[in-house]
């Protein structure tokens, strides 16, 4: 399987967890639907079509953390726009704005692995990323959190089954056969993330995943993984 490998990074990121509302928390890395939004922006898919163009039956994605995850909280001012106009000052019981504490990832950096069954779309992605071009501006979760990116390689990956190895990417717990080898100084976390979303933006598949927050590899015997020509081992979601 041929896969495009590229890095994406920024000053801040926010990938809202689906179970938080008034004080939004963030995932430590972009879930696959968010990555698909970035891919769609690069080649020019609009909001209503990118989830179809990069549907799970056509597109496979692996995500690797490159920098230690650091999270901070900042207050966001939400402007009162009820009645289709902005109240710059207090009026009656209405506030001009409300400050909401929001969690962000600071100095995020990720390596994305992408495979697509349609050669035209795959080649379009490769060309735009190689030449550092996008149709729409890319961001890390929120439109204000602008991102940069860099082409790494186009690499062949081979599927390997039932073997112990060190995985560079986020690892679904459902593929772990005999547990993991815990190492001193590593920080292991488990999270439940959306994997697949339909065009109505309804999540169809959730998955429990394991990751090391410093970006280190996870050693485990797993059901299947993909090994690249450069020796990297990842799991496509």
TORTI-13463 format. One record per residue (C-alpha): residue number from 1; residue in one letter; chain; x, z, y. Coordinates in nm, 2 decimals, always signed. Layout:
# residues N
{r NUM, "a", "A", {X, Z, Y}}
...
This chain:
# residues 237
{r 1, "x", "A", {+0.00, +0.00, +0.00}}
{r 2, "x", "A", {+0.14, -0.10, +0.34}}
{r 3, "x", "A", {+0.10, +0.16, +0.62}}
{r 4, "x", "A", {+0.18, +0.17, +0.99}}
{r 5, "x", "A", {+0.37, +0.48, +1.10}}
{r 6, "x", "A", {+0.37, +0.59, +1.46}}
{r 7, "x", "A", {+0.41, +0.90, +1.67}}
{r 8, "x", "A", {+0.17, +1.03, +1.94}}
{r 9, "x", "A", {+0.22, +1.32, +2.17}}
{r 10, "x", "A", {+0.12, +1.47, +2.51}}
{r 11, "x", "A", {+0.13, +1.78, +2.73}}
{r 12, "x", "A", {-0.19, +1.93, +2.59}}
{r 13, "x", "A", {-0.45, +1.85, +2.32}}
{r 14, "x", "A", {-0.80, +1.98, +2.24}}
{r 15, "x", "A", {-0.97, +1.89, +1.91}}
{r 16, "x", "A", {-1.29, +2.09, +1.93}}
{r 17, "x", "A", {-1.38, +2.29, +1.62}}
{r 18, "x", "A", {-1.74, +2.20, +1.52}}
{r 19, "x", "A", {-1.85, +2.57, +1.48}}
{r 20, "x", "A", {-1.75, +2.68, +1.84}}
{r 21, "x", "A", {-1.97, +2.63, +2.15}}
{r 22, "x", "A", {-1.94, +2.84, +2.46}}
{r 23, "x", "A", {-1.56, +2.92, +2.42}}
{r 24, "x", "A", {-1.43, +2.61, +2.25}}
{r 25, "x", "A", {-1.15, +2.65, +1.99}}
{r 26, "x", "A", {-0.92, +2.36, +1.88}}
{r 27, "x", "A", {-0.79, +2.24, +1.55}}
{r 28, "x", "A", {-0.41, +2.24, +1.53}}
{r 29, "x", "A", {-0.40, +1.86, +1.47}}
{r 30, "x", "A", {-0.64, +1.57, +1.52}}
{r 31, "x", "A", {-0.89, +1.53, +1.24}}
{r 32, "x", "A", {-0.94, +1.17, +1.10}}
{r 33, "x", "A", {-1.24, +1.09, +1.32}}
{r 34, "x", "A", {-1.03, +1.17, +1.63}}
{r 35, "x", "A", {-0.74, +0.96, +1.50}}
{r 36, "x", "A", {-0.99, +0.67, +1.45}}
{r 37, "x", "A", {-1.09, +0.71, +1.81}}
{r 38, "x", "A", {-0.72, +0.67, +1.92}}
{r 39, "x", "A", {-0.69, +0.36, +1.69}}
{r 40, "x", "A", {-1.00, +0.21, +1.84}}
{r 41, "x", "A", {-0.87, +0.26, +2.19}}
{r 42, "x", "A", {-0.54, +0.09, +2.10}}
{r 43, "x", "A", {-0.71, -0.23, +1.98}}
{r 44, "x", "A", {-1.02, -0.22, +2.20}}
{r 45, "x", "A", {-1.31, -0.09, +1.98}}
{r 46, "x", "A", {-1.58, +0.07, +2.19}}
{r 47, "x", "A", {-1.74, +0.40, +2.12}}
{r 48, "x", "A", {-2.02, +0.26, +1.91}}
{r 49, "x", "A", {-1.81, +0.05, +1.67}}
{r 50, "x", "A", {-1.47, +0.22, +1.60}}
{r 51, "x", "A", {-1.61, +0.45, +1.33}}
{r 52, "x", "A", {-1.74, +0.13, +1.15}}
{r 53, "x", "A", {-1.42, -0.06, +1.20}}
{r 54, "x", "A", {-1.21, +0.23, +1.07}}
{r 55, "x", "A", {-1.46, +0.36, +0.81}}
{r 56, "x", "A", {-1.32, +0.55, +0.51}}
{r 57, "x", "A", {-1.37, +0.26, +0.27}}
{r 58, "x", "A", {-1.15, +0.04, +0.48}}
{r 59, "x", "A", {-0.90, +0.28, +0.64}}
{r 60, "x", "A", {-0.68, +0.56, +0.51}}
{r 61, "x", "A", {-0.51, +0.81, +0.74}}
{r 62, "x", "A", {-0.24, +1.07, +0.69}}
{r 63, "x", "A", {-0.15, +1.32, +0.96}}
{r 64, "x", "A", {+0.18, +1.50, +1.00}}
{r 65, "x", "A", {+0.26, +1.78, +1.25}}
{r 66, "x", "A", {+0.60, +1.72, +1.42}}
{r 67, "x", "A", {+0.63, +2.02, +1.65}}
{r 68, "x", "A", {+0.54, +2.39, +1.60}}
{r 69, "x", "A", {+0.18, +2.45, +1.69}}
{r 70, "x", "A", {+0.14, +2.65, +2.02}}
{r 71, "x", "A", {-0.20, +2.74, +2.15}}
{r 72, "x", "A", {-0.30, +2.87, +2.49}}
{r 73, "x", "A", {-0.62, +2.94, +2.67}}
{r 74, "x", "A", {-0.72, +2.79, +3.01}}
{r 75, "x", "A", {-1.03, +2.82, +3.22}}
{r 76, "x", "A", {-1.23, +2.50, +3.27}}
{r 77, "x", "A", {-1.47, +2.47, +3.57}}
{r 78, "x", "A", {-1.80, +2.32, +3.46}}
{r 79, "x", "A", {-1.99, +2.18, +3.76}}
{r 80, "x", "A", {-2.36, +2.24, +3.79}}
{r 81, "x", "A", {-2.52, +1.89, +3.79}}
{r 82, "x", "A", {-2.88, +1.98, +3.72}}
{r 83, "x", "A", {-3.13, +1.76, +3.90}}
{r 84, "x", "A", {-2.87, +1.48, +3.90}}
{r 85, "x", "A", {-2.68, +1.61, +4.20}}
{r 86, "x", "A", {-2.39, +1.85, +4.26}}
{r 87, "x", "A", {-2.44, +2.18, +4.44}}
{r 88, "x", "A", {-2.12, +2.25, +4.62}}
{r 89, "x", "A", {-2.23, +2.60, +4.71}}
{r 90, "x", "A", {-2.45, +2.87, +4.56}}
{r 91, "x", "A", {-2.82, +2.81, +4.60}}
{r 92, "x", "A", {-3.06, +3.08, +4.49}}
{r 93, "x", "A", {-2.96, +3.19, +4.14}}
{r 94, "x", "A", {-2.77, +2.87, +4.06}}
{r 95, "x", "A", {-2.40, +2.88, +4.05}}
{r 96, "x", "A", {-2.19, +2.58, +4.18}}
{r 97, "x", "A", {-1.97, +2.60, +3.87}}
{r 98, "x", "A", {-1.91, +2.81, +3.56}}
{r 99, "x", "A", {-1.56, +2.88, +3.43}}
{r 100, "x", "A", {-1.53, +2.84, +3.05}}
{r 101, "x", "A", {-1.23, +2.96, +2.85}}
{r 102, "x", "A", {-1.10, +2.68, +2.64}}
{r 103, "x", "A", {-0.82, +2.67, +2.38}}
{r 104, "x", "A", {-0.56, +2.40, +2.39}}
{r 105, "x", "A", {-0.26, +2.29, +2.18}}
{r 106, "x", "A", {+0.05, +2.29, +2.41}}
{r 107, "x", "A", {+0.32, +2.02, +2.37}}
{r 108, "x", "A", {+0.15, +1.86, +2.07}}
{r 109, "x", "A", {+0.32, +1.59, +1.87}}
{r 110, "x", "A", {+0.20, +1.42, +1.55}}
{r 111, "x", "A", {+0.31, +1.14, +1.32}}
{r 112, "x", "A", {+0.02, +0.92, +1.21}}
{r 113, "x", "A", {+0.02, +0.70, +0.89}}
{r 114, "x", "A", {-0.25, +0.43, +0.89}}
{r 115, "x", "A", {-0.35, +0.17, +0.62}}
{r 116, "x", "A", {-0.63, -0.08, +0.66}}
{r 117, "x", "A", {-0.77, -0.33, +0.42}}
{r 118, "x", "A", {-0.84, -0.59, +0.68}}
{r 119, "x", "A", {-0.51, -0.77, +0.76}}
{r 120, "x", "A", {-0.62, -0.88, +1.11}}
{r 121, "x", "A", {-0.70, -0.53, +1.23}}
{r 122, "x", "A", {-0.39, -0.39, +1.07}}
{r 123, "x", "A", {-0.17, -0.66, +1.23}}
{r 124, "x", "A", {-0.34, -0.60, +1.57}}
{r 125, "x", "A", {-0.26, -0.23, +1.55}}
{r 126, "x", "A", {+0.10, -0.30, +1.46}}
{r 127, "x", "A", {+0.15, -0.55, +1.74}}
{r 128, "x", "A", {-0.01, -0.33, +2.01}}
{r 129, "x", "A", {+0.19, -0.02, +1.90}}
{r 130, "x", "A", {+0.51, -0.21, +1.87}}
{r 131, "x", "A", {+0.47, -0.35, +2.22}}
{r 132, "x", "A", {+0.33, -0.02, +2.36}}
{r 133, "x", "A", {+0.00, -0.18, +2.47}}
{r 134, "x", "A", {-0.35, -0.04, +2.45}}
{r 135, "x", "A", {-0.69, -0.18, +2.55}}
{r 136, "x", "A", {-0.82, +0.16, +2.66}}
{r 137, "x", "A", {-0.62, +0.46, +2.76}}
{r 138, "x", "A", {-0.56, +0.70, +2.47}}
{r 139, "x", "A", {-0.59, +1.08, +2.49}}
{r 140, "x", "A", {-0.57, +1.38, +2.26}}
{r 141, "x", "A", {-0.92, +1.50, +2.23}}
{r 142, "x", "A", {-1.04, +1.51, +2.59}}
{r 143, "x", "A", {-1.02, +1.21, +2.83}}
{r 144, "x", "A", {-0.81, +1.42, +3.07}}
{r 145, "x", "A", {-0.54, +1.49, +2.81}}
{r 146, "x", "A", {-0.35, +1.17, +2.82}}
{r 147, "x", "A", {-0.11, +1.08, +2.54}}
{r 148, "x", "A", {+0.19, +0.86, +2.48}}
{r 149, "x", "A", {+0.29, +0.69, +2.15}}
{r 150, "x", "A", {+0.58, +0.52, +1.98}}
{r 151, "x", "A", {+0.62, +0.28, +1.69}}
{r 152, "x", "A", {+0.82, +0.41, +1.39}}
{r 153, "x", "A", {+0.78, +0.17, +1.11}}
{r 154, "x", "A", {+0.57, -0.04, +0.88}}
{r 155, "x", "A", {+0.63, +0.10, +0.53}}
{r 156, "x", "A", {+0.52, +0.03, +0.18}}
{r 157, "x", "A", {+0.37, +0.34, +0.00}}
{r 158, "x", "A", {+0.34, +0.38, -0.37}}
{r 159, "x", "A", {+0.08, +0.61, -0.53}}
{r 160, "x", "A", {+0.22, +0.89, -0.75}}
{r 161, "x", "A", {+0.01, +1.12, -0.97}}
{r 162, "x", "A", {+0.05, +1.47, -1.10}}
{r 163, "x", "A", {+0.39, +1.57, -0.98}}
{r 164, "x", "A", {+0.54, +1.85, -0.78}}
{r 165, "x", "A", {+0.69, +1.73, -0.45}}
{r 166, "x", "A", {+0.72, +1.83, -0.08}}
{r 167, "x", "A", {+0.44, +1.69, +0.13}}
{r 168, "x", "A", {+0.50, +1.61, +0.49}}
{r 169, "x", "A", {+0.13, +1.56, +0.59}}
{r 170, "x", "A", {-0.18, +1.78, +0.61}}
{r 171, "x", "A", {-0.27, +1.85, +0.24}}
{r 172, "x", "A", {-0.63, +1.87, +0.11}}
{r 173, "x", "A", {-0.66, +2.18, -0.11}}
{r 174, "x", "A", {-0.88, +1.99, -0.36}}
{r 175, "x", "A", {-0.57, +1.80, -0.47}}
{r 176, "x", "A", {-0.36, +2.10, -0.55}}
{r 177, "x", "A", {-0.32, +2.15, -0.92}}
{r 178, "x", "A", {-0.10, +2.46, -0.97}}
{r 179, "x", "A", {-0.08, +2.63, -0.63}}
{r 180, "x", "A", {+0.20, +2.60, -0.38}}
{r 181, "x", "A", {+0.55, +2.73, -0.36}}
{r 182, "x", "A", {+0.55, +2.97, -0.07}}
{r 183, "x", "A", {+0.88, +2.99, +0.13}}
{r 184, "x", "A", {+1.01, +3.26, +0.36}}
{r 185, "x", "A", {+0.97, +3.19, +0.73}}
{r 186, "x", "A", {+0.70, +2.93, +0.67}}
{r 187, "x", "A", {+0.35, +2.97, +0.83}}
{r 188, "x", "A", {+0.07, +2.84, +0.61}}
{r 189, "x", "A", {-0.28, +2.79, +0.74}}
{r 190, "x", "A", {-0.60, +2.65, +0.59}}
{r 191, "x", "A", {-0.88, +2.49, +0.79}}
{r 192, "x", "A", {-1.20, +2.30, +0.72}}
{r 193, "x", "A", {-1.20, +1.97, +0.90}}
{r 194, "x", "A", {-1.43, +1.67, +0.93}}
{r 195, "x", "A", {-1.30, +1.37, +0.73}}
{r 196, "x", "A", {-1.56, +1.10, +0.76}}
{r 197, "x", "A", {-1.82, +1.04, +1.03}}
{r 198, "x", "A", {-2.09, +0.77, +1.04}}
{r 199, "x", "A", {-2.19, +0.56, +1.34}}
{r 200, "x", "A", {-2.45, +0.81, +1.44}}
{r 201, "x", "A", {-2.16, +1.06, +1.47}}
{r 202, "x", "A", {-2.29, +1.27, +1.18}}
{r 203, "x", "A", {-2.01, +1.41, +0.97}}
{r 204, "x", "A", {-2.06, +1.30, +0.61}}
{r 205, "x", "A", {-1.75, +1.46, +0.45}}
{r 206, "x", "A", {-1.57, +1.79, +0.53}}
{r 207, "x", "A", {-1.25, +1.90, +0.35}}
{r 208, "x", "A", {-1.04, +2.22, +0.33}}
{r 209, "x", "A", {-0.68, +2.13, +0.42}}
{r 210, "x", "A", {-0.36, +2.32, +0.41}}
{r 211, "x", "A", {-0.08, +2.28, +0.67}}
{r 212, "x", "A", {+0.24, +2.45, +0.79}}
{r 213, "x", "A", {+0.21, +2.52, +1.16}}
{r 214, "x", "A", {+0.59, +2.46, +1.23}}
{r 215, "x", "A", {+0.56, +2.11, +1.09}}
{r 216, "x", "A", {+0.76, +2.19, +0.77}}
{r 217, "x", "A", {+0.69, +2.04, +0.43}}
{r 218, "x", "A", {+0.46, +2.20, +0.17}}
{r 219, "x", "A", {+0.59, +2.21, -0.18}}
{r 220, "x", "A", {+0.32, +2.19, -0.45}}
{r 221, "x", "A", {+0.22, +2.01, -0.76}}
{r 222, "x", "A", {-0.07, +1.79, -0.67}}
{r 223, "x", "A", {-0.31, +1.54, -0.82}}
{r 224, "x", "A", {-0.19, +1.24, -0.63}}
{r 225, "x", "A", {+0.02, +1.15, -0.32}}
{r 226, "x", "A", {+0.18, +0.84, -0.17}}
{r 227, "x", "A", {+0.56, +0.80, -0.15}}
{r 228, "x", "A", {+0.71, +0.57, +0.11}}
{r 229, "x", "A", {+1.02, +0.35, +0.09}}
{r 230, "x", "A", {+1.19, +0.60, +0.32}}
{r 231, "x", "A", {+1.12, +0.89, +0.08}}
{r 232, "x", "A", {+0.85, +1.05, +0.28}}
{r 233, "x", "A", {+0.55, +1.19, +0.08}}
{r 234, "x", "A", {+0.21, +1.21, +0.23}}
{r 235, "x", "A", {-0.16, +1.24, +0.14}}
{r 236, "x", "A", {-0.40, +0.99, +0.29}}
{r 237, "x", "A", {-0.74, +1.14, +0.38}}
